[in-house]
Every structure is written in structure tokens, then in C-alpha cells.
């Protein structure tokens, strides 16, 4: 299949075919400090897979330090059944059987880590009958039991358009215990780039439907999605994607620079300048998103955004409790 012409790029620094040095705004200090060391030791001791490390996140040092530490934990193994061209996670046709003890172990681990905010994500498990959704739900319920004050975000697959009911059963069936506070699913890139960057089983439309259905199943959920830039998308294409996400009633948005994990992954087309990210942040807020985190190093799980979400969730909880008195 012949490739279509490359459209005009958005504001940024176009990257030549031979790798150019990264701009200064993409350089971050190495992680360190007492809090980071403690969390690193505990994740090893508790045998937790973290996306922070598996996906080589540049914000690991920031998120694992300070008073409001956040972390993204990956359940259902560390091997994915999809082959997206942007992701550093290992891919396989069939993963290992889910560990039945994992939900309890994760719940106890979060209790020990004393996190203010935790993101629970998973690899795609298309090899499992329900995509792993029931297992995922049990992990959320176990965290609620062991760490009731921790704000829970779930960053989920699309389940190929099915099985979301297993992750988000009606509150009458599961109670609040099995439901997250924030439901995230990433569209990743603008519609035109879906087939170039994501696995063929993914699509922008299916991702939007996943976000819509989550809100329909639980109107109290805050929903969230993420978009990478620097892959040849145009300003108009970004605006279209943001509009579609708002039409799907998405509350939170993150926008960040795509960084190539290895030479085997899709190349970076441009490094987008910080000023352009600020323009995109303002555009998103103008569309009505509750919160927009936008910057070269912003990722779907991003401490500043999670701090805002945490504050909003706690305000809602306080309001509900006062109303019940």
C-alpha cells in the first residue's frame, strides 16, 4: 500500500532522518532521593510491575518523590498481545495465565506504599475470554479494601468493544468498592495516524466508544484520555481530535511529546516546542475539559494532573459525606 503525502507539521522542530539531539526541554535529571529509593525497594519486594519503569517514563523521578507520590502499576503481566508501534512493552501472541493472587497482593502493596494516587493499568490481553476485565475489577476492589484513602485511576484497554461491563458492573451489583474514581483510556494519536501507529485492532472510534460507555455505566466517573504529538499530525487534526474527545464527555486530557523507545519503533517526526503545548492547553480548556496537562514530558499518568484529579475527587467525596449527614 502506498503511503499518503505527509501533511504540513504543527509548530515544532522537524527531526531529520538521521537522529538529532533532543532539545533541552526534553532533558530531565536522573531520579533519586529517599522517597524514590523507598518506592523502588518496595516495588521489588512486592513484585509489582510498574509502567513507570517498563515504559521508561521520563517523569519517574518526579512522580516517585515528594509528599504526593503517584505510581502506575501494571497488572495481568508485562507482555501485551497487541503490537503498537510506539510502545516499549514486549508483545506476545499469548500471555501467561493471570495470577489469582495478584488482586490481593496489589491491594496489600498499595496499602503499604501509602500512595496518594495510584493508576492501575494493564497490557492488552486479547487472549483472555474477557480481556482480563474481571481480574482488573478485583484489583480495584482490593485496593479499596486496603487503601481506602488512595484515589484510584484505571487506565484500560478497549476490550475490542466488549466486556467493559465486567470491569464496571452496575453500582447496585458491585457497590462503590469495585469502581475507580477516574476512568482513563487513551486515543494515543489523531484519527489519521491510528493505523500507522497503533495495532490494527485499535481505532479512534472504538476508543471514543469505550470512554462514552464508561460514563454511561457510571455517571460519577471522571474520564480521561491522552494524545501524543510529534508524529506529523497537523494543527487542524489535533483540534478535530480534541473536539471529538469533548463530544464524548471526556473530563481530563493530557498532551505530550512522542519519544521513540528504539529504532524499531515509529520515528519522531518533530519535537514540538513548549510554547505550542501551552497553546494546546489553552485550546483544550476553551473546549470545556476540566483539566488539561500539556507539555513535552507530559504522559497519560502525570503527577500534576493526578494531583488536580485527586483534589476534585476528595471534594466530591466530602460533599457526598456532608450531604449524607
N, C-alpha and C positions, 0 to 999 in steps of 0.2 A: 504494500500500500504506500503510495507516495505521500510525503508529509506536506501539510499546508504551509504557505508562506508564514514566516514569523511576523507577528503584528508589531506595531510600534511599542516600545517598552515604556513603563512608567518611569517617574523620576528616579534616577539612581545611577550607579556606576556600572557600566556594561563590562562584563568579565570576558577577557579574550579567551580563545580556545586553550591556550597554554595557561595553566593556573597562575593567577596573580595573587600577590599577598593580600590578606584580608585587611580591610580598613581598620583604623584604630578603634572605631566604635564597636568592633566585634571582639576586641581583646578583653579578657576578664582575668582577674587574679586566680591563682590556684586555690582550691578550697582548703580550709584549715581551721584551727581553733578548737577549743574544748568541746563546744556543743556538737560540732561536726564530727569530731573524733568519737564522741559518745554514741551518736546515732549510727555511725559506721560500724562500731563494735557490736551494737545491739542487732543491727540487721544481719550481721554474720552469725551471731549467736542464735538468732531466731529463725535463720534460714529463709529470709524474706528476699524475694526478687523485686528490685525497685527499678522503675523506668528511669529514674534519675541517673542510675548507673548504666543500665542496659542500653538506653538510647543516647548516652553520652551527653546529657543535658548540660549546657554551659552555665546554668544557674544553680547547680547543685550546692556550691559553697554558700550562696545567699539563702537558699531555702532551708538548709540544714543547720542554720545558725540563728542566734538571737532568741528573743522571748517567744515569738510566734512561729515556731518551726513548722514546716509543712513537708509532706513527703507523698510521692506517688508509688503505690505498691501494685505489683502485677501478679494476678492470680491465674490459676489454670495453666501454669507452666511458663517457660520463657521461649517457646517455639511457636511460630504463627503459621496458620495454614494458607495465608494469602501472601502474595509477592508484590507488595507495593514498592515502587522504585525510589522512594525517598527514605525508607525506614531501615534502621540498622539491626532490627531484631531478626534472629535466624528464622528461616522458613522451612517447613516440612509438609509432607502430604498428610501425615497423621501424627498427632502428638501423643504424649504419654497419658494414661488414664488419670483423671482428676484424683487428687489425694483427698479422701473423705475426711481426713483430719484437718485439712487446710482452713476451713472456716473458723473452727475453734482456735487454731493456732494463730490465725491473723487477728482475731478478736483479742486474744490474750496479749499478743505482741503490741497492738495499738494501745492497750491499757498500760503496758509497761513503758512505752515510748512517750506517753503523755503529750501527744501532739495536739495542737490547737485545731488543725485541719488536716484531713487525710483524703487523698484521691485514690480510689480503688479502680484499677483498670485491668484489662485482660487482653491477651492476644486473641486473634480470631480463631475460633475452634469450630470450623465448619464440619469437622469430622465427628462432632458430638451431636446426638439427636436434637437437643435444644440449644446447641451452640454454647452450652455451659451456663445458661441463664439461671437455672435453679441454684447451681453451686454459687454463683455470684450473689444471689439474693441471700443465701445462708451466710455468706461472708459479711454482708451489710448488717444482718440481724445480730451476728456475733459481736461486731464492733459496738453496736448499740448497747448490748448487754455489758460489755467490759469497759467501755469508754463513753458513757452517756453524754459527756460534755463536748466530745470531739465532733466537729462539723464534718459530715461525710459527703463527698462528691464521688459519683460513679462516672467514669469515662468509658463508654461501652461501644462494642461493635454494632453493626446494623442487623445482625442475626438474619441476613438475607430476607428481610421483610417479615420475619415471623418470630415467635417466641418471646416478644417483649412482655407478654402477659406473665411469663414465668419469672421475670426479673421484677416487674412492677404489678403484682397482683392487686386487686382492689383493696382499699384500706379496711373494708369490712372483713376481708379474709385474712389479711396479714397484720393489721394494725400499723401504727406508725413505725414500729420497730424494723420492719423489713424494707422500708423506703429510705432512699437517700435524701439529703437536703438539696443537693444540686445534681442535676442530670446532664451530663455532657456527652456529646457525640460530634466528632469533627468532620466537616466537609472537606478539609485539607486544602483544596485548591479550587480555583474558579471553574465553572462548568466546562469550558472548552478543554481544560487540561486534565480532566478526570481520567480519561483512558490512557493518557501519556504517562501519568504519574502514579495513579492508584491501580490496584488489582482490577481486572475486568469485571469481577463480581460486585465492585463498588460503583456507586453513581451518586451524583449530586442530588437527584430526585429522591432516591431511596434514603439518603441521609436526612433530607428535609422531612420525609415522612416519619422517620424514626423520632425526630425531635418533636414533630406535631403529635404523634401518638403518645409520647411520654406525657406531654402536657394534658392531653385528653384523659389519660388514665389517672392522673393526679394533678389537679389544678393548683395545688400548693407548691409544686416543684418549681424551682428556679432552673431554667435550661441554659445551656452554654454550648458554643461551638468555636472552632478555631480555623483560621485561614493562613496559609503560608504565602509569602510573596517572594519575588526574585526569580520566577520561573517563566518569564516572558508574558505574563498577564498585562493587560492594558488598564488604564485608569477606569475606563468605562466598564470593563469586565469586573473589576473589583466592586464598583458601585452597584452593578447588577447583582453580584453575589450577596452584598450586604443587604440590599433591598429584599431579596428572596428570604434571607435568614430572619429579617424582621417580620415579614409576612407570615413566617412560621412561628411567630411569637417567641423567638429566642431572646432571653434576657441579657446574657453576658456574651461578650465577644473578645477573642484575643487574636492579634495580628502580629506575625513575626517573620523574620528573615529565614528562608530556607538555607540550610547549610548542608553540603554534601557529605554524607558519612564516609564514603570511599569512592574510588574511581569506578566501581561497579554500579554506582547509583546515578540517577539522572543529574546532569550537571547544573550548576548555578548559572543562570542567565545574567543576573545583575545583583549587585549589592545596593539595596535601597537605603537612601540616606535617612538619618533620624528625623530631619525636618518633614520628610514625606510621611513618615509614620505618624507624626503629630497631626498632619492634615487628615490622615485616615481616621485617627482617633476622634477628631472633631466631627468628621463626616458621620461616623457611627453614632456618636452622641446625638447629633442632629436628627438621625433616623428614629431615635427613641430607645436605644439599648440602655439598660440600667447602668451598665458599666462597660467600658472598652479599655483594654490594655493593649497598647500598640508600641512596638519598638523592635529594633534589630534582634535583641536577645529574648524577647517575649516568647513564651511557649504556652501550649494549652494549659498546662499546670504551672501557674506563675504566682509567686508569693504575694505580690501587691494585689492582684485580682482576688486571690483567695482570702486575703485579709478583709477586703471590701465585702465579699460574699459572706464571710463569717460574721461580720458586724450586722449585715442585713438579716441573716438567719437568726441571730441572737435577739435582734429587735423584734422579729416576728414571734419568736418563742415567748419573749417577755410579754408581748401584747396578748398572746393567746392565754398565758397563765393568769394575767390580771383580769382578763375577760371571763375566765372560768370561776373566779372567786365570787 
